Amino acid sequence: MTDTAPTGTLDGWAVAPFPSGGITHDVYERGSGPGVVLVPEVPGMTPEVLGLADHLVEAGFTVAVPSPFGEPGKEAGVGQVLRVLPGLCVSREFRAFATDVRRPFTDWLRALAADLAARTPGAGVGVIGMCFTGGFALAAAVEGSVLASVLSQPAVPFPVGRARSMDPGLSSSDLDLVAARSRRGEVCALGLRFSEDASAPRARFDTLRRRLGDAFEVIELDSSPGNPGGFGRTAHSVLTGEVREREGHPAFEARARVVEFLRERLPVVAR
C-alpha cells in the first residue's frame, strides 16, 4: 500500500531502433506472452510510465514501449514537459491541433504492432495510448493484428474549440475502417478519463460511442469536488500518476480492468 504512483526503471529492458516509413524510434521491450504496445504520455518514458510497463509485464504480457519523444527514464516535471511539448505541437509526425487527419506516427505505430504480433503468442496485440498519444491507440487498430485499443485520457487534437473537442483523434476514413472492424467483432476499445478533465473532453468519447457502439467501453473516474477517491481537480493520468497500490482505489481498479480487458481480447494461440 502506497500513497504515491508506482514507478519503474530501465533496468532489464532491451532496446533497439525500429524503422518504418522513413521514421525511426527506439523501442524498449521486455516480458513474455501476448504483445502490448504501450505508448508513453508527455514528457516520455517517465518512471511512472515504466511502472505501468512493469505491471503489464508482471501480468504476463510482452510489452514494447516506443520512445518517440523525451528522455527515457527521466523524472516527469514541468521543466521536462516544457522541453518536449512545444516541439510536439508543431511536429508534422503528430499534428497536435489538426482535425480529421491521418498522422505519420500512426503508420509507424501500426508497423510496430504488426511486428510485435508476428513475434508473440497472442492471437493479436493490444495498444495503449495515454494523453498526447491516447488517440493513436485507436488509430493503430486499422492494422488487423490490433485486437484491443486502450485510450487513456486522449488529448489530441488539443481541445481548443468545439470541433477539436469532438474530434476522435483519427481521420474519418480511418475511423470508418476501425468501426467496420468493431462491427465484425475484430477489435474493441476501452476509454478512460477523469470526469473533470477538460484536456480529454467527454465530447470526444461521445463521438467514439456513436461510431463504435458497444465495442467502446468507457471508464470515467469521478474527479468532481469532494470525490470519494480523493482526486484533485487537475487529475489526468488515469493509469500512471493517479494510481495507488490499494485495492478499491478507483485508479487501481481502472488499471485492473485494463489488464482484464487485454487478457480477454488477446488469447494465446499455438504458433
N, C-alpha and C positions, 0 to 999 in steps of 0.2 A: 504494500500500500504506500503510495507516494502522493505528494502534493505538487509534483512537477511532471511535465510531459516526459515520456520515455525517450531516451536518446541512444545513439549508436556511434560507432567509429568506422573507419575504412578498413580496419583490420580484417583479414580473411576474404576480402572482396578481390576477385580477379578483374583486371581492367584491360580493355582493348578498344582500338578505334573501330567504328562501324561506318563505312562509307556507303552512300546510296544517292543516286540522282544529283551528284555534284555537291552533296552535303556530307560532312563527316563530324561525328561527335563521339567522344569516349563513352563506353558503356561498361558499367560495373555489374558483375554477375556473381551470384552465389546461390547455393541450395540445390535441391533435387525435387523431382515431382513436376506437376503441371506448371507451365510457364505463366508468369505475370510480369508485365512491363509496368514499372512504377515511375511516372514522370514527375520530377520534383516541382514544387512550388517556388516562387521567388522568395529568397535570393539564390536558391540552388540546393545542392545536396547537403543540407544542414544536418547537424547531429539529430534533430527531431525527425527529419525525413529518413535518415538512416535507422532511427529507432523503429519506424514503421516498416522499413525494409527488413530489418532483423525479425520483427514479429511475423511477417509473412513467410520468411524462410523457416522459422520455428514451427509455423503452421503447416509446413510440408510442400512449399512451392519453390520452384526455381525462379528467382527474382532477378530481372535485368533492370538496372537503373541508369538511364541515359543522363549525361551531364551536358545539356545544351546551353547552360549559362551558369555563371558564378564559379566559385572555387570549392571543389568537393571537400567536405569535412569542416568547412569554415562555419563558425557560430553565426546564427542569424542576428541581425541588429539593424538599426536604422541606417547606419553607415553602409552596410552591405547592400541593403535594398536600394539606396540612392546611387550606389555604384553600378548596379545591374539594371534597374528598371528603365532609366532613360534610353539606353541602347535598345532594349526590347521594344519600347514604344514606337521606335522608328524603323525597326527591323523588317525587311521585306520577307524574311523567313516566317515571321509570326503575325504581322499585320494586326496590331493590337486594337485599332479603332475601326477597322473596316467591317462592314456588314455584308452578309450573303457572299462570302468569298472563300475560295479554296487557298489554304496556306501551305507553302512549300514544306514546312516542317511536318505536316500531316503525311505527305508521301513518304518522307524518310521514316516516320514512326510506323507506318504500315509495313514497310520493308523490314524493319526491326522485328515487328510482331510475327511476320511470316517466317523469318529466320529462326526466331525462338521456338515457334510452333514445330518447325521441322526437326528440332533437336531435343524436344521434351516429350514426356509420355502422355500428356493430356490429349483429348480429342481436339483441342484448340487452346487458345491463350486468352487471358484477361488483360485489360489495360486500365490502369488507374491514373487519372489526371487530377491535379489539385490547383485551385486558384487560377493563376495565369494559364496553366496547362489543362484545366478541367475539361474544357470542351474538346480538346484534342483526343481524349479517350473515346468519345463517341464518334468523332470523325474517323478514327482509326478503324471503326467497325465496318467500313466499306470493304476492307480486307476480309476475305472469307474465313480465315483462321481465327479471327477475333470473335469469341463467343460471349464475352462478358465485358461490359464497359462500366467503369465507376467514375462518376463525375462529382468530385468533392468541391464545393463552393466555386463553380466555374465562373470566372470573372472576365473572360474575353469573348466578344469585344467589350472594352470598358463601358459600363452602362451610363454613358453620357447622353441623355435624351431617351425618349420612348422607344424609338426604333432599335437602338443598341440594347436597351434593357430587354426587349422581347426577342432579340436575335439569338438563335440556339447555339451559335459558336461554330457553325459549319455552313457550307454553301447549301442552297436549296436543292441542288442536284445531288449532292452527297447525302443530304438528309432523306431525300426520296429513296435512295438506294438502301440506306440503313433501315428506314421504315418498312420497305419491302422485305428485307431480311427478317425484321422483327415479326411481321405478319406470318412468315413461314416458320417461325419458331427457331430461327437460326442464331439470333442474338437477343440478349436482354440487357437493360441498363439500370443502374442504381444511382440515384442522385442524392446528394447530401448538402444541407445548408443550415445556417442558423436563421431563426425567424426574423431577426432584425438586421441581417447583413445586407446592406444596400449594394455592396460590390458584387454580390451573387444574387441578383434580384429574383423574386418569386415569379415575375413575369416570364423570365427565361424558362423556368421549369413548367409554367403553364403552356408555353409553346411546345415544349417537348412532350408533355402529356397529351396534347391534342394530336400530335403526329404519331406517337408510339403507343398510346393507349396503355393497356395492361402490361406491356413489355417494359414500361418505365416505372420503377418503384422509387418512391420518394421518402426520405427520412429528413424531417425538419425538426431541429432541436430548438427548444424554447430558450431564447435569449432576451426575452422581454424583462422589464424591471421586476425584481423580486422573484425571478425564475428559480425553480427548485434545484437546478443544477449548479447554481451559483455562478453562472457565466456573466461576464461583463458585457457592457453594451457594444463593445467592439469585437466580440467573439467572432472568429472567422475560420480558423484552421481545424476543421472537424476531426480529422484523422491524425493530426500531429500535435500542434501546440496546445490544444484544449483537452487532450486525453489524460486521464488519471487512472492509474492501475488499481481501480476499485470496482468490483462487481456492483452493478446497479447505477454507476455513474453514467449519465446519458452518452457521453462521447465514447466511453469504454464499450458500452453496448452497441453503439453505432459501428465501431471498428469490428466488433464481434460479428455483426450482421454482414459486413463486407467479406470477412473470411468465409462465413457460411454461404454467402451468395457465390463466391468464386468456387467453392467446393461443389455446389450444386451444378454450376454451369461447365465445369472443366473435369469431367470424368476421365479417369485414367484408362487408356486403351493400350492393347498389346501392339508392339512395333514389329 
